[in-house]
Amino acid sequence: MEGKLKLNVDGSWKQGEQTGSIAGILRDHTGQVIDGFTQQVRASSPLQVETLAILHGLKLLQLRVKEHEEETELGKVLLTEAECETDCLTAQ
């Protein structure tokens, strides 16, 4: 759908560690990458690291939504929908 963004996020954590890694990628309706992130975070569980990935992704999405306009033959198409996806069943 034109004007739609999709954000995929993920987190990684190893038991016994106090840090984890988070990552996310933001794409437009054609699948073209708009932005992304990777970051090490303090976390004590898989749920915490996945939740931090979602939070960081939504902050990125909030910043980019205002900027996201694309040129078309008819002019500019504003963002109409955004979706965030994670593979963590307990964090959804």
Stockholm file with secondary structure:
# STOCKHOLM 1.0

chainA/1-92         MEGKLKLNVDGSWKQGEQTGSIAGILRDHTGQVIDGFTQQVRASSPLQVETLAILHGLKLLQLRVKEHEEETELGKVLLTEAECETDCLTAQ
#=GR chainA/1-92 SS CTTEEEEEEEEEECTTCSEEEEEEEEECTTCCEEEEEEEEEECSSHHHHHHHHHHHHHHHHHHHHTTCEEEETTEEEECCEEEEECSCTTTC
#=GC SS_cons        CTTEEEEEEEEEECTTCSEEEEEEEEECTTCCEEEEEEEEEECSSHHHHHHHHHHHHHHHHHHHHTTCEEEETTEEEECCEEEEECSCTTTC
//
